Amino acid sequence: MSAKTKKEVVGRDEWMARLPNTDKKLYAMYSSVVDCIVTDQSLMAVPVDDHMVHRGDGVFESFKCMDGNIYNLQDHLARLERSCGTIGIELPVAMDAMADIIVQTVLAGGKRNALVRLLVSRGQGTMGINPYDCFRSEFYVVVYELKHACIEALPEGVSVAISKVPIKPGIFAQVKTCNYLPNVLMKKEAVDLGVDFTVTLDENRFLGEGATENIGIVTRGKELFMPPPERVLAGTTAKRAMEFAQQLKAERVLTTAEFRPINLGAVRSAAEVHIYGTTPNVTPVTKFEGNPVGNGKPGPIAQRLFDMLKEEMVPDSSRLTNVFD
């Protein structure tokens, strides 16, 4: 047995000096704990007794800033407010004040293309489980690297497999909680399987959702279906895609566009399968469980939805919140 090494007890300066000097591509952070913004990533920290850290007791949103404009901010804030209300976390500030702090933090980061993570926690005050021992709710804004600066041309498609991770029950499916262990395991599962995404199934073997994405299908009869929001997180991109699909229905490009349970038989016989999310936007699935979807190539509905979403990300769009100009 090796001899034990006694660990030093150090002060603040020595602690800071020993922190790894690694570029994590974190551009700026706001913390309501100190009510200010910092751009030194070594100082970007959350208190260890914050309930979000040791209990997962918080909610979050992720969105992107492209060419100096945040896309779809109001929809994300609305979902954050619903999530907080569902699990009984009091909003730390009003929504308009939070939006202003988000804009200031993105601006401080100095990057016109970035991802933004907004977190609201139950707050500090206890290492125990009692939420009423927390002093007050807190919120944090982290601005970090967006690897793909612009919405890209429609890719050749992605592969999807069925997940063995159990689907989340009840409110845990509907709230964007910081307890993301099932989602982490799904991402690990996808990497281990050599596919791009995995998706859950519910108890009746109907489609659920991906680790951070929603899924939908287009039948050979031009019907677009997405799983009902009762068992999946209502994604902001999926919401917009469904709204666009109503336009395509009015144009008679689609015959139906609605939320409906989707069984595996419907997926396997579908003309198209789509992934919807903040990062992938609208992405066609060309391989499901190792078999080609449709003719094995991206379909026309995916292309139309992708183009409609892309049009919302131009500078004069009402869905953009300007940061830099």
Secondary structure, DSSP 8 states (H G I E B T S, - for coil): -----------HHHHHHHS------EEEEEETTTTEEE--GGG----TTSHHHHH--EEEEEEEEETTEEESHHHHHHHHHHHHHHHT---SS-HHHHHHHHHHHHHHHT-SSEEEEEEEE--SS-SSS-GGGS---EEEEEEEE-SS-S-----S-EEEEE--S----HHHHHS-BS--HHHHHHHHHHHHHT-SEEEEE-TTSBEEEESS-EEEEE-TTSEEEE--TTSS---HHHHHHHHHHHHHHHTTS-SEEEE---BHHHHHT-SEEEEEETTTEEEEEEEETTEESTTSS--HHHHHHHHHHHHTTSTT-TTEEE---
